[in-house]
Amino acid sequence: MAKEIRAVKLNAEKFISEKVMEIRKIVGKGIAINALSGGVDSSVVTALGHRALGERLKTCFIDNGLMRQNEPKQVKILFQSLG
């Protein structure tokens, strides 16, 4: 039996705003620590966390040796530019 699948248009600005508020509510006045692998998922989490917390987000990036050549350097440069 086939089910109908509907495309839902994502309102990116609303999503970002909601997640930023959610992060701020959870963390409160404290700090948060996150791990950045350089992949899409952890990069999005890091960007949202930085937008929500600024310098109160402490990000750890570890080069595990499995990334493409120069990729760890690019990840560091990109995220250091956020502040």
Distance bins in CASP14 RR format, pairs under 12 A and 6 or more apart:
PFRMAT RR
TARGET T0000
AUTHOR 0000-0000-0000
RMODE 2
METHOD distances of the structure
MODEL  1
8 15 0 0 0 0 0 1 0 0 0 0 0
9 15 0 0 0 0 0 1 0 0 0 0 0
10 16 0 0 0 0 0 1 0 0 0 0 0
10 18 0 0 0 0 0 1 0 0 0 0 0
11 17 0 0 0 0 1 0 0 0 0 0 0
11 18 0 0 0 0 1 0 0 0 0 0 0
12 18 0 0 0 0 0 1 0 0 0 0 0
12 19 0 0 0 0 0 1 0 0 0 0 0
12 44 0 0 0 0 0 1 0 0 0 0 0
12 48 0 0 0 0 0 1 0 0 0 0 0
13 19 0 0 0 0 0 1 0 0 0 0 0
13 20 0 0 0 0 0 1 0 0 0 0 0
13 51 0 0 0 0 0 1 0 0 0 0 0
14 20 0 0 0 0 0 1 0 0 0 0 0
14 21 0 0 0 0 0 1 0 0 0 0 0
15 21 0 0 0 0 0 1 0 0 0 0 0
15 22 0 0 0 0 0 1 0 0 0 0 0
15 44 0 0 0 0 0 1 0 0 0 0 0
15 48 0 0 0 0 1 0 0 0 0 0 0
16 22 0 0 0 0 0 1 0 0 0 0 0
16 23 0 0 0 0 0 1 0 0 0 0 0
16 44 0 0 0 0 1 0 0 0 0 0 0
16 47 0 0 0 0 1 0 0 0 0 0 0
16 48 1 0 0 1 0 0 0 0 0 0 0
16 49 0 0 0 0 0 1 0 0 0 0 0
16 50 0 0 0 0 0 1 0 0 0 0 0
16 51 1 0 0 1 0 0 0 0 0 0 0
16 52 0 0 0 0 1 0 0 0 0 0 0
17 23 0 0 0 0 0 1 0 0 0 0 0
17 24 0 0 0 0 0 1 0 0 0 0 0
17 48 0 0 0 0 0 1 0 0 0 0 0
17 51 0 0 0 0 1 0 0 0 0 0 0
17 52 0 0 0 0 0 1 0 0 0 0 0
18 24 0 0 0 0 0 1 0 0 0 0 0
18 25 0 0 0 0 0 1 0 0 0 0 0
18 48 0 0 0 0 0 1 0 0 0 0 0
18 51 0 0 0 0 0 1 0 0 0 0 0
18 52 0 0 0 0 0 1 0 0 0 0 0
19 25 0 0 0 0 0 1 0 0 0 0 0
19 26 0 0 0 0 0 1 0 0 0 0 0
19 44 0 0 0 0 1 0 0 0 0 0 0
19 45 0 0 0 0 1 0 0 0 0 0 0
19 47 0 0 0 0 0 1 0 0 0 0 0
19 48 1 0 1 0 0 0 0 0 0 0 0
19 49 0 0 0 0 1 0 0 0 0 0 0
19 50 0 0 0 0 0 1 0 0 0 0 0
19 51 0 0 0 0 1 0 0 0 0 0 0
19 52 1 0 0 1 0 0 0 0 0 0 0
19 53 0 0 0 0 0 1 0 0 0 0 0
20 26 0 0 0 0 0 1 0 0 0 0 0
20 27 0 0 0 0 0 1 0 0 0 0 0
20 45 0 0 0 0 0 1 0 0 0 0 0
20 47 0 0 0 0 0 1 0 0 0 0 0
20 48 1 0 0 1 0 0 0 0 0 0 0
20 49 1 0 0 1 0 0 0 0 0 0 0
20 50 0 0 0 0 1 0 0 0 0 0 0
20 51 1 0 1 0 0 0 0 0 0 0 0
20 52 1 0 1 0 0 0 0 0 0 0 0
20 53 0 0 0 0 1 0 0 0 0 0 0
20 54 0 0 0 0 0 1 0 0 0 0 0
20 57 0 0 0 0 0 1 0 0 0 0 0
21 27 0 0 0 0 0 1 0 0 0 0 0
21 28 0 0 0 0 0 1 0 0 0 0 0
21 48 0 0 0 0 0 1 0 0 0 0 0
21 49 0 0 0 0 0 1 0 0 0 0 0
21 51 0 0 0 0 0 1 0 0 0 0 0
21 52 1 0 0 1 0 0 0 0 0 0 0
21 53 0 0 0 0 0 1 0 0 0 0 0
22 28 0 0 0 0 0 1 0 0 0 0 0
22 45 0 0 0 0 0 1 0 0 0 0 0
22 48 0 0 0 0 1 0 0 0 0 0 0
22 49 0 0 0 0 0 1 0 0 0 0 0
22 51 0 0 0 0 0 1 0 0 0 0 0
22 52 0 0 0 0 1 0 0 0 0 0 0
22 53 0 0 0 0 0 1 0 0 0 0 0
23 30 0 0 0 0 0 1 0 0 0 0 0
23 31 0 0 0 0 0 1 0 0 0 0 0
23 32 1 0 0 1 0 0 0 0 0 0 0
23 34 0 0 0 0 0 1 0 0 0 0 0
23 45 0 0 0 0 1 0 0 0 0 0 0
23 46 0 0 0 0 0 1 0 0 0 0 0
23 47 0 0 0 0 0 1 0 0 0 0 0
23 48 1 0 0 1 0 0 0 0 0 0 0
23 49 1 0 1 0 0 0 0 0 0 0 0
23 50 0 0 0 0 1 0 0 0 0 0 0
23 51 0 0 0 0 1 0 0 0 0 0 0
23 52 1 1 0 0 0 0 0 0 0 0 0
23 53 1 0 0 1 0 0 0 0 0 0 0
23 54 0 0 0 0 0 1 0 0 0 0 0
23 56 0 0 0 0 0 1 0 0 0 0 0
23 57 0 0 0 0 1 0 0 0 0 0 0
24 30 0 0 0 0 0 1 0 0 0 0 0
24 32 0 0 0 0 0 1 0 0 0 0 0
24 48 0 0 0 0 0 1 0 0 0 0 0
24 49 0 0 0 0 1 0 0 0 0 0 0
24 51 0 0 0 0 1 0 0 0 0 0 0
24 52 1 0 1 0 0 0 0 0 0 0 0
24 53 1 0 0 1 0 0 0 0 0 0 0
24 54 0 0 0 0 0 1 0 0 0 0 0
24 56 0 0 0 0 1 0 0 0 0 0 0
24 57 0 0 0 0 0 1 0 0 0 0 0
25 32 0 0 0 0 0 1 0 0 0 0 0
25 52 0 0 0 0 1 0 0 0 0 0 0
25 53 0 0 0 0 0 1 0 0 0 0 0
26 32 0 0 0 0 1 0 0 0 0 0 0
26 48 0 0 0 0 0 1 0 0 0 0 0
26 49 0 0 0 0 0 1 0 0 0 0 0
26 52 0 0 0 0 1 0 0 0 0 0 0
26 53 0 0 0 0 0 1 0 0 0 0 0
27 33 0 0 0 0 0 1 0 0 0 0 0
27 34 0 0 0 0 0 1 0 0 0 0 0
27 48 0 0 0 0 0 1 0 0 0 0 0
27 49 0 0 0 0 1 0 0 0 0 0 0
27 52 1 0 0 1 0 0 0 0 0 0 0
27 53 1 0 0 1 0 0 0 0 0 0 0
27 54 0 0 0 0 0 1 0 0 0 0 0
27 56 1 0 0 1 0 0 0 0 0 0 0
27 57 0 0 0 0 1 0 0 0 0 0 0
27 58 0 0 0 0 0 1 0 0 0 0 0
28 52 0 0 0 0 1 0 0 0 0 0 0
28 53 0 0 0 0 1 0 0 0 0 0 0
28 56 0 0 0 0 1 0 0 0 0 0 0
29 53 0 0 0 0 0 1 0 0 0 0 0
29 56 0 0 0 0 1 0 0 0 0 0 0
30 52 0 0 0 0 0 1 0 0 0 0 0
30 53 0 0 0 0 1 0 0 0 0 0 0
30 54 0 0 0 0 0 1 0 0 0 0 0
30 55 0 0 0 0 0 1 0 0 0 0 0
30 56 1 0 0 1 0 0 0 0 0 0 0
30 57 0 0 0 0 0 1 0 0 0 0 0
30 58 0 0 0 0 0 1 0 0 0 0 0
31 49 0 0 0 0 0 1 0 0 0 0 0
31 52 0 0 0 0 0 1 0 0 0 0 0
31 53 1 0 0 1 0 0 0 0 0 0 0
31 54 0 0 0 0 1 0 0 0 0 0 0
31 55 0 0 0 0 1 0 0 0 0 0 0
31 56 1 0 1 0 0 0 0 0 0 0 0
31 57 1 0 0 1 0 0 0 0 0 0 0
31 58 1 0 1 0 0 0 0 0 0 0 0
31 59 0 0 0 0 0 1 0 0 0 0 0
32 45 0 0 0 0 0 1 0 0 0 0 0
32 46 0 0 0 0 0 1 0 0 0 0 0
32 48 0 0 0 0 0 1 0 0 0 0 0
32 49 1 0 0 1 0 0 0 0 0 0 0
32 50 0 0 0 0 0 1 0 0 0 0 0
32 52 0 0 0 0 1 0 0 0 0 0 0
32 53 1 0 1 0 0 0 0 0 0 0 0
32 54 0 0 0 0 1 0 0 0 0 0 0
32 55 0 0 0 0 0 1 0 0 0 0 0
32 56 1 0 0 1 0 0 0 0 0 0 0
32 57 1 0 1 0 0 0 0 0 0 0 0
32 58 1 0 0 1 0 0 0 0 0 0 0
32 59 0 0 0 0 1 0 0 0 0 0 0
32 60 0 0 0 0 0 1 0 0 0 0 0
33 45 0 0 0 0 0 1 0 0 0 0 0
33 46 0 0 0 0 0 1 0 0 0 0 0
33 49 0 0 0 0 0 1 0 0 0 0 0
33 53 0 0 0 0 0 1 0 0 0 0 0
33 56 0 0 0 0 0 1 0 0 0 0 0
33 57 1 0 0 1 0 0 0 0 0 0 0
33 58 1 0 1 0 0 0 0 0 0 0 0
33 59 1 0 0 1 0 0 0 0 0 0 0
33 60 1 0 0 1 0 0 0 0 0 0 0
33 61 0 0 0 0 0 1 0 0 0 0 0
34 41 0 0 0 0 0 1 0 0 0 0 0
34 42 1 0 0 1 0 0 0 0 0 0 0
34 43 0 0 0 0 0 1 0 0 0 0 0
34 44 0 0 0 0 0 1 0 0 0 0 0
34 45 1 0 1 0 0 0 0 0 0 0 0
34 46 1 0 1 0 0 0 0 0 0 0 0
34 47 0 0 0 0 0 1 0 0 0 0 0
34 48 0 0 0 0 1 0 0 0 0 0 0
34 49 1 0 0 1 0 0 0 0 0 0 0
34 50 0 0 0 0 1 0 0 0 0 0 0
34 52 0 0 0 0 0 1 0 0 0 0 0
34 53 0 0 0 0 1 0 0 0 0 0 0
34 54 0 0 0 0 0 1 0 0 0 0 0
34 56 0 0 0 0 0 1 0 0 0 0 0
34 57 1 0 0 1 0 0 0 0 0 0 0
34 58 1 0 0 1 0 0 0 0 0 0 0
34 59 1 0 1 0 0 0 0 0 0 0 0
34 60 1 0 0 1 0 0 0 0 0 0 0
34 61 0 0 0 0 1 0 0 0 0 0 0
34 79 0 0 0 0 0 1 0 0 0 0 0
35 41 0 0 0 0 0 1 0 0 0 0 0
35 42 1 0 0 1 0 0 0 0 0 0 0
35 43 0 0 0 0 0 1 0 0 0 0 0
35 45 0 0 0 0 1 0 0 0 0 0 0
35 46 0 0 0 0 1 0 0 0 0 0 0
35 57 0 0 0 0 0 1 0 0 0 0 0
35 58 0 0 0 0 0 1 0 0 0 0 0
35 59 1 0 0 1 0 0 0 0 0 0 0
35 60 1 0 1 0 0 0 0 0 0 0 0
35 61 1 0 0 1 0 0 0 0 0 0 0
35 62 1 0 0 1 0 0 0 0 0 0 0
35 64 0 0 0 0 0 1 0 0 0 0 0
36 42 1 0 1 0 0 0 0 0 0 0 0
36 43 1 0 0 1 0 0 0 0 0 0 0
36 44 0 0 0 0 0 1 0 0 0 0 0
36 45 0 0 0 0 1 0 0 0 0 0 0
36 46 1 0 1 0 0 0 0 0 0 0 0
36 47 0 0 0 0 1 0 0 0 0 0 0
36 49 0 0 0 0 0 1 0 0 0 0 0
36 50 0 0 0 0 0 1 0 0 0 0 0
36 57 0 0 0 0 0 1 0 0 0 0 0
36 58 0 0 0 0 0 1 0 0 0 0 0
36 59 1 0 1 0 0 0 0 0 0 0 0
36 60 1 0 0 1 0 0 0 0 0 0 0
36 61 1 0 1 0 0 0 0 0 0 0 0
36 62 0 0 0 0 1 0 0 0 0 0 0
36 63 0 0 0 0 0 1 0 0 0 0 0
36 64 0 0 0 0 0 1 0 0 0 0 0
36 67 0 0 0 0 0 1 0 0 0 0 0
36 72 0 0 0 0 0 1 0 0 0 0 0
36 75 1 0 0 1 0 0 0 0 0 0 0
36 76 0 0 0 0 1 0 0 0 0 0 0
36 78 0 0 0 0 1 0 0 0 0 0 0
36 79 1 0 0 1 0 0 0 0 0 0 0
36 80 0 0 0 0 0 1 0 0 0 0 0
36 82 0 0 0 0 0 1 0 0 0 0 0
37 43 0 0 0 0 1 0 0 0 0 0 0
37 44 0 0 0 0 0 1 0 0 0 0 0
37 45 0 0 0 0 1 0 0 0 0 0 0
37 46 0 0 0 0 1 0 0 0 0 0 0
37 59 0 0 0 0 0 1 0 0 0 0 0
37 60 0 0 0 0 0 1 0 0 0 0 0
37 61 1 0 0 1 0 0 0 0 0 0 0
37 62 0 0 0 0 1 0 0 0 0 0 0
37 63 0 0 0 0 1 0 0 0 0 0 0
37 64 1 0 0 1 0 0 0 0 0 0 0
37 65 0 0 0 0 0 1 0 0 0 0 0
37 66 0 0 0 0 1 0 0 0 0 0 0
37 67 0 0 0 0 1 0 0 0 0 0 0
37 71 0 0 0 0 0 1 0 0 0 0 0
37 72 0 0 0 0 0 1 0 0 0 0 0
37 75 0 0 0 0 1 0 0 0 0 0 0
37 79 0 0 0 0 0 1 0 0 0 0 0
38 44 0 0 0 0 0 1 0 0 0 0 0
38 45 0 0 0 0 0 1 0 0 0 0 0
38 46 0 0 0 0 1 0 0 0 0 0 0
38 47 0 0 0 0 0 1 0 0 0 0 0
38 59 0 0 0 0 0 1 0 0 0 0 0
38 60 0 0 0 0 0 1 0 0 0 0 0
38 61 1 0 0 1 0 0 0 0 0 0 0
38 62 0 0 0 0 0 1 0 0 0 0 0
38 63 0 0 0 0 1 0 0 0 0 0 0
38 64 0 0 0 0 0 1 0 0 0 0 0
38 66 0 0 0 0 0 1 0 0 0 0 0
38 67 1 0 0 1 0 0 0 0 0 0 0
38 68 0 0 0 0 0 1 0 0 0 0 0
38 71 1 0 0 1 0 0 0 0 0 0 0
38 72 0 0 0 0 1 0 0 0 0 0 0
38 73 0 0 0 0 0 1 0 0 0 0 0
38 74 0 0 0 0 1 0 0 0 0 0 0
38 75 1 0 1 0 0 0 0 0 0 0 0
38 76 0 0 0 0 1 0 0 0 0 0 0
38 77 0 0 0 0 0 1 0 0 0 0 0
38 78 0 0 0 0 1 0 0 0 0 0 0
38 79 0 0 0 0 1 0 0 0 0 0 0
39 45 0 0 0 0 1 0 0 0 0 0 0
39 46 0 0 0 0 1 0 0 0 0 0 0
39 47 0 0 0 0 0 1 0 0 0 0 0
39 61 0 0 0 0 0 1 0 0 0 0 0
39 64 0 0 0 0 0 1 0 0 0 0 0
39 66 0 0 0 0 0 1 0 0 0 0 0
39 67 0 0 0 0 1 0 0 0 0 0 0
39 68 0 0 0 0 0 1 0 0 0 0 0
39 71 0 0 0 0 1 0 0 0 0 0 0
39 72 0 0 0 0 0 1 0 0 0 0 0
39 74 0 0 0 0 0 1 0 0 0 0 0
39 75 0 0 0 0 1 0 0 0 0 0 0
39 78 0 0 0 0 0 1 0 0 0 0 0
39 79 0 0 0 0 0 1 0 0 0 0 0
40 46 0 0 0 0 0 1 0 0 0 0 0
40 47 0 0 0 0 0 1 0 0 0 0 0
40 75 0 0 0 0 0 1 0 0 0 0 0
41 47 0 0 0 0 0 1 0 0 0 0 0
41 48 0 0 0 0 0 1 0 0 0 0 0
42 48 0 0 0 0 0 1 0 0 0 0 0
42 49 0 0 0 0 0 1 0 0 0 0 0
42 59 0 0 0 0 1 0 0 0 0 0 0
42 60 0 0 0 0 0 1 0 0 0 0 0
42 61 0 0 0 0 1 0 0 0 0 0 0
42 62 0 0 0 0 0 1 0 0 0 0 0
42 75 0 0 0 0 1 0 0 0 0 0 0
42 79 0 0 0 0 0 1 0 0 0 0 0
43 49 0 0 0 0 0 1 0 0 0 0 0
43 50 0 0 0 0 0 1 0 0 0 0 0
43 59 0 0 0 0 0 1 0 0 0 0 0
43 61 0 0 0 0 0 1 0 0 0 0 0
43 71 0 0 0 0 0 1 0 0 0 0 0
43 74 0 0 0 0 0 1 0 0 0 0 0
43 75 1 0 0 1 0 0 0 0 0 0 0
43 78 0 0 0 0 1 0 0 0 0 0 0
43 79 1 0 0 1 0 0 0 0 0 0 0
43 82 0 0 0 0 0 1 0 0 0 0 0
44 50 0 0 0 0 0 1 0 0 0 0 0
44 51 0 0 0 0 0 1 0 0 0 0 0
44 79 0 0 0 0 0 1 0 0 0 0 0
45 51 0 0 0 0 0 1 0 0 0 0 0
45 52 0 0 0 0 0 1 0 0 0 0 0
45 53 0 0 0 0 0 1 0 0 0 0 0
45 57 0 0 0 0 1 0 0 0 0 0 0
45 59 0 0 0 0 1 0 0 0 0 0 0
45 79 0 0 0 0 0 1 0 0 0 0 0
46 52 0 0 0 0 0 1 0 0 0 0 0
46 53 0 0 0 0 0 1 0 0 0 0 0
46 54 0 0 0 0 0 1 0 0 0 0 0
46 57 1 0 0 1 0 0 0 0 0 0 0
46 58 0 0 0 0 0 1 0 0 0 0 0
46 59 1 0 1 0 0 0 0 0 0 0 0
46 60 0 0 0 0 0 1 0 0 0 0 0
46 61 0 0 0 0 1 0 0 0 0 0 0
46 75 0 0 0 0 1 0 0 0 0 0 0
46 76 0 0 0 0 0 1 0 0 0 0 0
46 78 0 0 0 0 1 0 0 0 0 0 0
46 79 1 0 0 1 0 0 0 0 0 0 0
46 80 0 0 0 0 0 1 0 0 0 0 0
46 82 0 0 0 0 1 0 0 0 0 0 0
46 83 0 0 0 0 0 1 0 0 0 0 0
47 53 0 0 0 0 0 1 0 0 0 0 0
47 54 0 0 0 0 0 1 0 0 0 0 0
47 57 0 0 0 0 1 0 0 0 0 0 0
47 59 0 0 0 0 0 1 0 0 0 0 0
47 78 0 0 0 0 1 0 0 0 0 0 0
47 79 0 0 0 0 1 0 0 0 0 0 0
47 81 0 0 0 0 0 1 0 0 0 0 0
47 82 1 0 0 1 0 0 0 0 0 0 0
47 83 0 0 0 0 0 1 0 0 0 0 0
48 54 0 0 0 0 0 1 0 0 0 0 0
48 57 0 0 0 0 1 0 0 0 0 0 0
48 59 0 0 0 0 0 1 0 0 0 0 0
48 82 0 0 0 0 0 1 0 0 0 0 0
49 55 0 0 0 0 0 1 0 0 0 0 0
49 56 0 0 0 0 1 0 0 0 0 0 0
49 57 1 0 1 0 0 0 0 0 0 0 0
49 58 0 0 0 0 0 1 0 0 0 0 0
49 59 0 0 0 0 1 0 0 0 0 0 0
49 79 0 0 0 0 0 1 0 0 0 0 0
49 82 0 0 0 0 1 0 0 0 0 0 0
50 56 0 0 0 0 1 0 0 0 0 0 0
50 57 1 0 1 0 0 0 0 0 0 0 0
50 58 0 0 0 0 0 1 0 0 0 0 0
50 59 1 0 0 1 0 0 0 0 0 0 0
50 78 0 0 0 0 0 1 0 0 0 0 0
50 79 0 0 0 0 1 0 0 0 0 0 0
50 80 0 0 0 0 0 1 0 0 0 0 0
50 81 0 0 0 0 0 1 0 0 0 0 0
50 82 1 0 1 0 0 0 0 0 0 0 0
50 83 1 0 0 1 0 0 0 0 0 0 0
51 57 0 0 0 0 1 0 0 0 0 0 0
51 82 0 0 0 0 1 0 0 0 0 0 0
51 83 0 0 0 0 0 1 0 0 0 0 0
53 59 0 0 0 0 0 1 0 0 0 0 0
53 82 0 0 0 0 0 1 0 0 0 0 0
53 83 0 0 0 0 0 1 0 0 0 0 0
54 82 0 0 0 0 1 0 0 0 0 0 0
54 83 1 0 0 1 0 0 0 0 0 0 0
55 82 0 0 0 0 0 1 0 0 0 0 0
55 83 1 0 0 1 0 0 0 0 0 0 0
56 83 0 0 0 0 0 1 0 0 0 0 0
57 79 0 0 0 0 0 1 0 0 0 0 0
57 82 0 0 0 0 1 0 0 0 0 0 0
57 83 0 0 0 0 1 0 0 0 0 0 0
59 75 0 0 0 0 0 1 0 0 0 0 0
59 76 0 0 0 0 0 1 0 0 0 0 0
59 78 0 0 0 0 0 1 0 0 0 0 0
59 79 1 0 0 1 0 0 0 0 0 0 0
59 80 0 0 0 0 1 0 0 0 0 0 0
59 82 0 0 0 0 1 0 0 0 0 0 0
59 83 0 0 0 0 0 1 0 0 0 0 0
60 76 0 0 0 0 0 1 0 0 0 0 0
60 79 0 0 0 0 0 1 0 0 0 0 0
61 67 0 0 0 0 0 1 0 0 0 0 0
61 71 0 0 0 0 0 1 0 0 0 0 0
61 72 1 0 0 1 0 0 0 0 0 0 0
61 73 0 0 0 0 0 1 0 0 0 0 0
61 74 0 0 0 0 0 1 0 0 0 0 0
61 75 1 0 0 1 0 0 0 0 0 0 0
61 76 1 0 0 1 0 0 0 0 0 0 0
61 77 0 0 0 0 0 1 0 0 0 0 0
61 78 0 0 0 0 0 1 0 0 0 0 0
61 79 1 0 0 1 0 0 0 0 0 0 0
61 80 0 0 0 0 1 0 0 0 0 0 0
62 72 0 0 0 0 1 0 0 0 0 0 0
62 75 0 0 0 0 0 1 0 0 0 0 0
62 76 0 0 0 0 0 1 0 0 0 0 0
63 69 0 0 0 0 0 1 0 0 0 0 0
63 70 0 0 0 0 0 1 0 0 0 0 0
63 71 0 0 0 0 1 0 0 0 0 0 0
63 72 1 0 1 0 0 0 0 0 0 0 0
63 73 0 0 0 0 1 0 0 0 0 0 0
63 74 0 0 0 0 0 1 0 0 0 0 0
63 75 0 0 0 0 1 0 0 0 0 0 0
63 76 0 0 0 0 1 0 0 0 0 0 0
64 71 0 0 0 0 0 1 0 0 0 0 0
64 72 0 0 0 0 1 0 0 0 0 0 0
64 75 0 0 0 0 0 1 0 0 0 0 0
65 71 0 0 0 0 1 0 0 0 0 0 0
65 72 1 0 0 1 0 0 0 0 0 0 0
66 72 0 0 0 0 1 0 0 0 0 0 0
67 73 0 0 0 0 1 0 0 0 0 0 0
67 74 0 0 0 0 1 0 0 0 0 0 0
67 75 1 0 0 1 0 0 0 0 0 0 0
67 76 0 0 0 0 0 1 0 0 0 0 0
68 74 0 0 0 0 1 0 0 0 0 0 0
68 75 0 0 0 0 0 1 0 0 0 0 0
70 76 0 0 0 0 0 1 0 0 0 0 0
70 77 0 0 0 0 0 1 0 0 0 0 0
71 77 0 0 0 0 0 1 0 0 0 0 0
71 78 0 0 0 0 0 1 0 0 0 0 0
72 78 0 0 0 0 0 1 0 0 0 0 0
72 79 0 0 0 0 0 1 0 0 0 0 0
73 79 0 0 0 0 0 1 0 0 0 0 0
73 80 0 0 0 0 0 1 0 0 0 0 0
74 80 0 0 0 0 0 1 0 0 0 0 0
74 81 0 0 0 0 0 1 0 0 0 0 0
75 81 0 0 0 0 0 1 0 0 0 0 0
75 82 0 0 0 0 0 1 0 0 0 0 0
76 82 0 0 0 0 0 1 0 0 0 0 0
76 83 0 0 0 0 0 1 0 0 0 0 0
77 83 0 0 0 0 0 1 0 0 0 0 0
END
